[in-house]
Amino acid sequence: MPQLAQRVGRAKPSAIMLIAEKAKQLKAAGRDVISFSIGVPNFLPGEHVYAAARESLSHDSGQYGSNRGAEVLLDAFLKHIEALGLTGYGRMNLSIGIGAKQVLYNLAEAMLDEGDEICFAAPFWTTYRDIADIVGAKANILHCGPEQNYKLVPAQLEEALKREPRVFLFNNPSNPTGMVYTREEIAALADVLVKYPDTWIITDDIYNSMVFDGLGYHNFVHARPELKDRLVFVDSLSKTYGMPGWRVGFIAGPEAVAKAVTTLNSNHITSIPEVITAAAVAALTGPQDVPVAKCAEFAAKRDTVMAALNAIPGVVCPRPQGAFYAFPDISVAFGKRHGEIAITDDVSFCAALLEAKGVACVPGSAFGEPRAMRISYTCPTAQLQPGLDRIAEFFAELT
């Protein structure tokens, strides 16, 4: 039998989806399961988004669209990023894909040759490592533990950039930690980046509208505009607008990068459909009451989660200020037992928690931090406190 390509062997199933699927199976078997696993916002966009989609269907052309994206959507995205303080871009600086994940994969194909180095901080979104492996890049992972609030510091970045990586990939606000970099922290990292002009910078900032406590969103080009010539900003409709299934991702960056990504689009996805384009334009340009309200709701849920975690002896969780995740250090449980089950690491902890209490969380090792687990607190509000209570009960029962 012919053999598959070697790159297929480097591709791994999403650890997050595996946990979510296990939770679904238990629910189907009649178990009472509360899922803190998958990172979906669990709300729907405003009615104006659906109205725009229905109107588009009423006069659908049935034709191929632009490889870069429809001009009306490009213009809507330009206004969106201008509101974030990312100015001076035009349509030729943009490209649109099937969600941020596909856009990031395109960027990897465009920027990384086999054996090139890409560096990023851990904890990291699982897809970063997966994409690097598939394209044959070498990942230099910069460990940022809870003792430094899961944040990259300038000295770490300096050491990494001395190795002359082809790409530095940065995520703010962070999945899985929910941490948000302050203006001053971004400026300090930007001061390091300007010293290494041969490294591309990708800022995966799809949670930029989900920032709490008045902290605000900040990008490296705000602090050092000269970085704009080699920085690519990645965004998505998924989290902000409750539209993960609509699959719309964006980049803004140098024309050469946008052109390369657009060319790759022409070789696989071609374009996003007209109806999706219409819905995306409506989301970006229409009323923003739903995302604003949901941001406030997630901030309140964050407070509930932190109160519960802070009450568990030995659990340490830096305070998230964005997205909808908490990432507690649960290593206090390692070496203990829950009934007959030995808790040896984050994987056995999450497996035992799901089996004993019906609470699904993702082991931190999936994100490069095996001392922790990820809690996605987008579940219905009525489930949040009961789920947290079950986690507290689980810890209390350890021996």
Secondary structure, DSSP 8 states (H G I E B T S, - for coil): -----HHHHH----HHHHHHHHHHHHHHTT---EE--S--------HHHHHHHHHHHHT-------SS--HHHHHHHHHHHHHTT--S--GGGEEEESHHHHHHHHHHHHH--TT-EEEEEES--HHHHHHHHHHT-EEEEEE--GGGTT---HHHHHHHHTT--SEEEEESS-TTT-----HHHHHHHHHHHTT-TTSEEEEE-TTTT-B-TT-----HHHH-GGGGGGEEEEEESTTTTT-GGG--EEEE--HHHHHHHHHHHHHTT----HHHHHHHHHHHHS--HHHHHHHHHHHHHHHHHHHHHHTSTT-B-----BTTEE--B-GGGTTEEETTEEE-SHHHHHHHHHHHH-EE-EEGGGGT-TTBEEEE--S-HHHHHHHHHHHHHHHHT--
